[in-house]
Amino acid sequence: MTAPVLRPLYRSEIPGYPVHRGKVRDVYDLGDRLLIVATDRISAFDAVFPDPIPDKGAVLSRLSEWWFRRTEPLAPNHFITADFEEFPAGLEPYRDQLAGRSMLVKRTKPLRGEFVVRGYLDGSAWTSYQYNKHVCGIVLLAGLRKRACFGSPLFTPTTKADEGHDLPIDFAELSRLTGSEEARTGRSYTRALYTYAHNYLYDRGLILSDTKFEFGLTGDGTLLLIDEVLTPDSSRFWIKETYTPDSDRAVSLDKQYVRDYVEKSGWDKEPPAPELPEEVIQQTSARYRQAYEMITGEPFDQQ
């Protein structure tokens, strides 16, 4: 049986299972496994917007599956299956919410930090650099331009806040939050994943500016890559042919399009987030689908 054509899903509803709702994902407790549903919600500046972005959840889920399968040799992960036919029988009534935008994963205890890696000077790193030439405790050379390539990627971890902003930290603070062995192993996985993905995407016409990874521990202490991987929500992608250092002309295939719109809209970045114009919704949806197609080399199929 094929999945129905996906309709926008702002919030999933699956009675009978404990659920944790994040900004974008609804995570259901199935005992020794978790069910992660990538909805079509979008957030920026720590606020969730009231409008769903069509196909966004499907792009996030399918891209994560695609990367999980390809990067398993570099970092073990929590992925089990995204095939709805392999889901528990009790979920059958909710096929229209789940098929094509959810996955079963192993249960882990998430580490209390986010593993961020940057190949280029942009975003919050650029803001920090302008202030004191530091990024997460790393001293950089003076005179760097915005979006300059570092040559060797920087590991720039942050806290993982339940509410509000994630804050930049240095490696020592990350080690205190997560455990020193877990911090070292996660950093090693992060660098290997970024290098592999950057080189792969560069050959496909995309530049991976920066991305974040999350890790969790299984009951026996194994560290696994969890959550999402190298998606337009967790990464900054530029179309290579539009990129030049010190220029804002690079076309982003991520949620930067929404950030740019609300930056100019006059919104004070305090909740509640404003409604998005239909043009912004459709343009954002199109950029997510384009990212999927450029990364995978396959057409985005709603079925």
N, C-alpha and C positions, 0 to 999 in steps of 0.2 A: 504494500500500500504506500503510495506517495503522500508526502505532506501537503496540506492545502497551501494555496498561495498565502504568503505571510501578510497579515494585517498589522499595522502598528500596535505595539504592546507597551503600554506605559507602566503597568503593574500586573504581575502575575498573581493568580489566586488559586492555591492548591490546598484545600482544607485537609486537616488531619496531620500535617507535618509542621514542626517548629520551623520558623523562618527568620532569617536576619536580612533586613533590607538595607543595602548600601546605597550610594548615590546612583549607581547604574544597575547593579546586580541584585537579584533576589536569591538567597542561598538557603536551600531546604535541607534539614537534617534527616537523613535516611538511615541513621545508625552508624554503621562502620564506613558509610560513604556519604558524600554530599552531592546534591543536585544544584548546579549553578545555572541560573537563567539570566541571560544577558538581555535586558529590556531595551527599549528604544529611548529611555531617558537620556538626557545629556546634562552635564554639569560643567560649570566654569567658575573660577574664583570661589570655589567651595559652596556654590549654590546650585540647586537643581532647577532647571527650567520647566515650565508647565507644558511645553509642547513636545510630543515624541518626534524623533527623527526617523522616518521610514527606513527600514532595512539595517539600521545601525546595529541593533542587537545581533542580528544574523551575521553581519560582518565581523563583529568582535568575537563571537563564538567560533565561527568557522575559521577565521584567521588564527585564533589561538590553537585550535585543533591542528591546523596545518603546521604551525611552528612547533608545537609540542612533539609531533611525530618526527620532524626533521632534526630537532636539536636534542633528542634523547641521548645520543652518544656524548654530548657536551655537558649535560646536566640532567640528572634523573628528575622526573616530574610526576605530578599527581593525576595525570589524565588516565581515565579508564576507557570511556567510549562517548561518542556523540550520536550514535545510531539509536534512534528512538525505539527500534524493534528490540534492542537489548536492555531497555529500561525496565524497572520493576513493573509487574502487571497492573498494580494499583494506580499507575500514572496514565493509563490508556485514556480515561475520560478527558485528560487535559492535553491531548495531542496537539490541538490547535495553538496552545500557548507555548509548547515545548519543542516540537519538532523543528529542527533547523536553527535553533538559537539557544540550546542548552547542552550541558554535558554532565556526565557522572564522573566524580573524581574521588580519590582517596582522602580520607580525613587526616588533617594535620593540625598541629598547633602553630599558627602563624608567628613568625618572628616579629619583634616590636621595632622594626625599622624597614625602610625601603631602600633598595639597592639601585641607585641611579648612576648611570654612566653617560658621559658626554664626549662627543668627538669634536664639537664646535661650540664657540662662545656665543650663546644665545639664551633667551628666556631669563630665568632668575639668576643664572650664572653671570650673564652680562650685567644685570643690575648690581650684583655683588661686586663684580670686577670694577665697575665705574666708581664704586664707593671707596674701596680700599685695596684693589688689586689682588684680593683673595677670593677663592671659591672653596668653601668647606674646609678652611684651614690650609689650603694649598696656595702658595705664593706664585703668582704668574708674572711674566715679564711685562714691563710697562709698554704702552704703545700698541697693544693689540686692538684690532678693529672688531666691531660687532660681526658675529658669524665667522670669525677666523677659525681655521682648522687647527686643532691642537697638535696634530701629528700622531701623538700617542694619547689615547683617550684617558679622560680623568674619571676617577671613581669618586662620586660626590653624594654620599648617602644622606637620607633625611629621616626624621622621625616619622612614625605612622600614627597620625592623629585620628581618633574616633570622630572628633568634631573640630572644625576650624582648619587652620593651615598646617601642613607638614613643614617642619623647620629644618634647615640645613644643619648637619652635624659633621664632625670629623670622624676618622676611623676609630679613635680611642673611645668616643662616646657611643658609636655603634656597637663596639665590642662590649661595652658595659650594658647596653640594652639587650643584646642578643646572645651574649656569650662569645668569648674570644675565638674559639674554634669555629663556631657557626659563622662569625663575621669573616674570618679568613676564607673559609670554604665558599661562602656566598660571594665574596669579592672575586675569587678565582673563577667561579661559574659565570659571574656577571661579565667579566672581561672577555672570557672565551665566547660567550653568546653574542656580545656586541660586535666583536671582531668578525665572527662568522656572518652575522646578519648584515653588517655594514658592507662587507665585500660582496656578498650575494646581491644586495639591493643596488649597489653602485653599478653593477653590470646590467641591471634591469631598468636603469634610468632614474633611480631614486637615491637620495642621500638620507641616511639615518643620522640626524643631528644628535639626538639623545633619546634615552628610553629608561624606563624603570622596571625592575623585577621585584617579585616578592617570593619569599621562601618560607617553608614550614617544616616542622619536625614530626615524623611519624612516631608511633608509640615505642618503636625500638631505637629511636634516635637518629634515623636516617633523614638527611636534609633533602627536601624536594622543592623544585621550582613549582610555584602555585599561581592561582588567580588567572591572569591573562598574560599573553606574551606578544610583544612587538605588534600591537594594534594601534590604530589611529587615536585611541584614548590614552594609551600609555607611552606613546612615542611621538617624536616630531619628525615628519617625513617631508622632504622637499623634492620637487621635480628637478632632476639634476640640470637640465638644460636652462632652467630659470635662475640657478643659484650663482651669485657672485658675493664675495665678502663685502660687508658694510653696505648692503642694499636690502631694502624691504620688498624687493620685487619677486623674491623666490616664492613660487606657488606651493602652499602647504596642503598636504592631503591628510589632514587631521582636524582636531577641533579648534585650531588656531583661527579658522574662518569665523567661528562664533565669538571667540575672544575679541577679535578685531572689531566685529560689529558692535558688541556691547561696550567696548572701550570708547567708541565714538558716539554712542547713543545717549550719554549723559547719566546712565545708571550709576549709582554710588557703590555698587558691588556689595550691598547689604541685602540679605533676604527680605522679602521674596524676590526671586529673579523675575524679570519682565517676560511677557509673551514675545515670541520671535515672529518676525514677518514671514509670510509664506515663502518668499524668495530665499530668505536665509535658510529656512528649513530644507527646501528642495536642493539648494546649492550644497549644503552640508551633507545631505544624503548622497548626492552625486559624488562628492569627494571621497566619502567612505567607500562607496562601490568601486571607484577608480583605484583607490589604494589596494583593495582586494585583488582587482584584476591585474594591476601592475606587479604585485608581489607574487601571486600564484601563477600568472600566465594563463588563467582560466576565466571565462565569463562568469559574472555573478548570476546565479540562477536562484530564483525565489522558491523553486520546488525542493 
